[in-house]
Amino acid sequence: MDLEEKKTAVIFKALCDENRIRILKLLRTGEKCGCRLLEELNVTQPTLSHHMKILCDSGIVVGRKEGKWMHYSISAQGAEYAIACLKALAAIDVKGEDQSCCEE
């Protein structure tokens, strides 16, 4: 997997905030309206919008507008890509340089 650093950083930014983790946990059971997320998180609407923008920009969450409200859900494709990024970054490359940079 060829990791694009900028895209990968956006994904990890989405995962590095407690409120965004709480949002993802709420979305695991299915699509939620923004009004429901506001109730559950006890945050202001601008704060929720900020978090949702970051999550949507990462591709992990998708939103659709219905009337005046947005409805959000986890993107299976986005989640799979995030998992693949983590696996690729955490994989040990045994073919890599195995010589020490310091000579003894």
C-alpha positions as CSV (number, residue, x, y, z in Angstrom):
1,M,0.0,0.0,0.0
2,D,1.4,3.4,-1.0
3,L,0.6,5.7,1.8
4,E,0.0,9.4,1.0
5,E,1.3,11.2,4.0
6,K,-1.2,14.1,3.8
7,K,-4.2,11.9,3.4
8,T,-3.0,9.6,6.2
9,A,-2.4,12.5,8.5
10,V,-6.0,13.7,7.9
11,I,-7.3,10.2,9.0
12,F,-5.3,10.2,12.2
13,K,-6.3,13.8,13.0
14,A,-9.9,12.6,12.9
15,L,-9.1,9.9,15.4
16,C,-7.1,11.9,17.9
17,D,-9.9,13.7,19.7
18,E,-12.1,12.3,22.5
19,N,-15.3,13.9,21.1
20,R,-14.6,12.5,17.7
21,I,-14.1,9.0,19.2
22,R,-17.4,9.4,21.0
23,I,-19.1,10.4,17.7
24,L,-17.7,7.3,16.0
25,K,-18.9,5.1,18.9
26,L,-22.4,6.5,18.5
27,L,-22.3,6.0,14.7
28,R,-21.4,2.3,15.1
29,T,-25.0,1.5,15.6
30,G,-26.1,3.2,12.4
31,E,-26.9,6.6,10.9
32,K,-27.5,9.5,13.3
33,C,-29.0,12.9,12.8
34,G,-26.9,15.8,13.9
35,C,-29.6,16.7,16.5
36,R,-29.2,13.3,18.1
37,L,-25.4,13.7,18.2
38,L,-25.9,17.1,19.8
39,E,-28.0,15.6,22.6
40,E,-25.7,12.7,23.2
41,L,-22.5,14.8,23.2
42,N,-23.7,17.9,25.1
43,V,-21.7,20.2,22.8
44,T,-22.7,23.3,20.9
45,Q,-23.8,23.1,17.3
46,P,-20.6,24.9,16.0
47,T,-18.5,22.5,18.0
48,L,-20.3,19.5,16.5
49,S,-20.0,21.0,13.0
50,H,-16.2,21.3,13.5
51,H,-15.8,17.7,14.6
52,M,-18.1,16.4,11.8
53,K,-16.1,18.3,9.2
54,I,-12.9,16.7,10.3
55,L,-14.5,13.3,10.4
56,C,-16.0,13.7,6.9
57,D,-12.8,15.2,5.5
58,S,-11.0,12.0,6.6
59,G,-13.5,9.8,4.7
60,I,-14.4,7.8,7.8
61,V,-17.8,9.5,8.1
62,V,-20.2,10.5,5.4
63,G,-23.1,13.0,5.7
64,R,-26.3,13.6,3.9
65,K,-28.6,16.5,4.2
66,E,-32.3,16.0,5.0
67,G,-34.2,19.2,5.5
68,K,-32.2,21.4,7.8
69,W,-30.4,18.5,9.5
70,M,-27.4,16.5,8.5
71,H,-27.4,12.7,9.0
72,Y,-24.1,11.0,9.5
73,S,-22.9,7.4,9.2
74,I,-19.6,5.6,9.1
75,S,-18.3,5.0,5.6
76,A,-17.3,1.3,5.2
77,Q,-14.9,2.2,2.5
78,G,-13.4,5.1,4.6
79,A,-13.1,2.9,7.6
80,E,-11.4,0.1,5.6
81,Y,-8.9,2.6,4.2
82,A,-8.1,3.9,7.7
83,I,-7.5,0.4,9.0
84,A,-5.3,-0.3,6.0
85,C,-3.3,2.8,6.7
86,L,-2.7,1.8,10.3
87,K,-1.7,-1.7,9.3
88,A,0.7,-0.4,6.7
89,L,2.3,2.1,9.2
90,A,2.6,-0.5,11.9
91,A,4.0,-3.3,9.7
92,I,7.6,-4.2,10.3
93,D,9.6,-4.2,7.1
94,V,12.1,-7.0,7.4
95,K,13.5,-6.2,4.0
96,G,14.5,-2.7,5.2
97,E,17.9,-1.6,6.2
98,D,19.1,-3.8,9.0
99,Q,22.5,-2.3,9.5
100,S,23.1,0.0,12.4
101,C,23.9,3.6,11.6
102,C,26.6,3.6,14.1
103,E,29.8,1.6,13.6
104,E,31.2,-0.2,16.6
